[in-house]
Amino acid sequence: MKKKERRGSPYLSSLKDKLNSQGTGSGDRISRQYRYRDRVSGHSRLLNDYFFENPVYDETLFRKLFRLSRPLFLRILHTLQRHNDYFVQRRNAANTVGLSGEQKMMASLRMLAYGMFADSLDEYVRIGETTTIECVKRFCQGVVEIFGPEYLRSPNAADISRLLRKANQLGFPGMLGSLDCMHWVWKNCPAAYHGMYTGHVHRPTIVLEVVASYDLWI
């Protein structure tokens, strides 16, 4: 008796035909889709919203959105551009204008300040997910290399003496800096610790304490 031939589903058959038509040899390549993002218009929109003489969002909103002032934003950007030409707007091999430093830095700060997804900035900044991740890596690396020796170190004896002297002039003798606290939501808090770390915000939080000097050096 002949065995009945088992037939696959129409979906599997069509998928198999599609894979065969693409080829499986080492020389066959699946083409990568190119998406035209119009980066120039994204850069112009960013300048109009934040950096022109009469921007859509003023200094107060700028500080709220980026967690730093506009002059500090530009200072960091210009320093990064001198340190690494990755943040300088250039043309690629196809003579197409690339992303500007403002676009790359904005994407980096939005991810660091708000924990936004890498692909959530594409519609406004006109920057892809892979490029956004690369921007964040280069931004963090550049900040550590440039500002690390001055700001990312522990105060030495000379620094402490300077801060105490300034605090004494301001009427606060013996004060190194101002203490501030905030509640940081503990998203992955174990269930056994919920009662211990839950307070007035009704979610598990961790209290972060920060000491800041008068000039925000620490």
N, C-alpha and C positions, 0 to 999 in steps of 0.2 A: 504494500500500500504506500502510495506517495504521501509524504507529509505536506500539509497545507502551508503555503508560503505566507509568512507573517508580514503584514504590511504596516509601515510606520504611519504616523499621523501626517496629514498634509503640511502642517507647520514645520515638522522636522525635515520633511523632504525639501521644502522650499529653502530652509536654512542651509541644508547640505548643498543644494545647487548654487546658492549664493556664495558660500565659502569656496566651492570649487571654481567658480568663475573669477574669484579674486586671485587665485593662484597661491601655491604653497611653496614655490621655489625660493631659494635664498636671495635671488635677485628681485623678487616681487616685493613691492612696498605698498602699504595702504596710505593713500594721500591724506595729508593733514588739512583740515578745514581752516581756511583763513577768514577771519572776521574783521571787517573794516570798522574800527571804533571811532574814527574821526577825532584823534587825540588833540588836534589843534583847537577844535571847538571846545573840548573839555578844559584845555588850558585857559582859553579866553573866558569861559564861564567862571572858572575858579578865580581868576584875577578880578573880574567884575564883582564877584560876590564878597571877596575878602581883602583885596590888595590895592584897588584903585583909590583915587582921592576921596570919592564919596561912595564907599562900598555898600552893598546891600546889607551886610551884617557889620555892625560897628565893633569897636574895641571890646565892649562888654560881652557881646555875644561871641566874639572871636575867642576870648579867654574861656568862656563857658564851653565852647565846642572843642577846643584844642587843649585845654588845661594849661595854657601858657599865653603870654601876651604876644601881640603881633611883632613888636621889635625883637623879642627873644626868638620867635619863630624864624625871622629873617636872618638874625645873627647866626643861629645854628645852621641854617641852610647855606649861607655864604661860606661859612667855615668848612662845612662838608664839601662844598664844591671845590674849594681850594685843596682840600685833602684828597678827594677822590672824584675823578671826572665822571663817575657813574651818575652823579646827580646834576651834571651839566647837560642841557638839552642839545642833542646832536642829530645829524641825519644818518640813516643807516645805509647799507650797501645799495639799496634801491632808491636812494636820494629822497626818502620819506622822512619827515620831521618826527622825531621820537618824543617820548614823554619828557615833560619839563621837571625841573627839580621840585617845584611846588607840588606837582601832582604826586611825585614819588614820596615826598616827605609827608604830605597830607594823608596818603594811604597808610603810611607807617604809624603816624600818630593816632589815627582813628582806630587801628587795630590794637595798639598798645594801651590807649586810654579807655576804650570801651569794650575791648575784646570782640570786635566785630569779625565776621567771617571774611576770609580773603576774597571771596567772589561777590561780596555784598556792595563793593565800591565801584563795580564796573559801570553801572548805569550813569553815575554822576562824574566820577573821576576819569572814566574811560581807560581803565587799567585792568588787565586780566588777572586771574587768580595766581598763576605761577609767578608773574612779574611782581605782584603785591608781596608774596612771600619773600622773594629775592630782595625787594626794597627794605622790608623789615629787618632782614639779616644784615644787610649792608649798613642800614641806619644805626642799628645797635652796635655793630662793630666799629663804625666811625666815631660814634659818641664816646665809646670806651677808650678808643685810641687817642682822641683829641682832648677830651675833658677829664679823662680818668686821673691823670697825675695831679690835677688841681682840685677836682670836686669829689672824686670817688675814692678818697683815702681818709684815714683817721686823722683828726687834728693832732699836730705836734705841739711841743711846748710853746713855740712862738705863736702859733695860731690861738691857743688857749689864752695866752697873755694878751693878745690883741683883742680878742672877744671880751674878756673880762674888763679890760680898760675902757672899751667902748660902752659896755653896759653900765659901768660906773659913771661915765659922762652923761648917760641918759637917765640916771637916777635909780639904777637897779644894781647896786654893788653885789658882787659875788654871783651874778647870774650869767650862765653860759649861753642860754637861748630860751626861747619860749616853748613850752610843752603843749602839744595838742594831741587829741585822741579821736579816733573814728572807729565805727563798727564796720567790719568787712564781712560780707555774707560768706559763710562757709558752706559752699554748695554741696560738697561731698562729705559732709559731717556724718560719722557713723550714727546709726539710730540710737545706740546706747548712750550717746553724749548729747542728744537733742535737748533734754531737760536742763542739763548743766550749762549749755551755751546759748540758750534761747532767752531773750530779754524783752525789752519794750518793742522791738521791731518784729516780734513773733516769728522769727526765723533764726536758726543757729548762726551766730556771728563770732568773729574774733576781734578783740580790741587791739588796734594798732596805735602805738605811741610814737610820736615824732617830735624831735627837738629841732627847732629852726633858729638860726641866728638872725640878727637884725637885717643883714644883707642877703639872707637865704643861701649863704655859702654852705651851711650845714642845715 
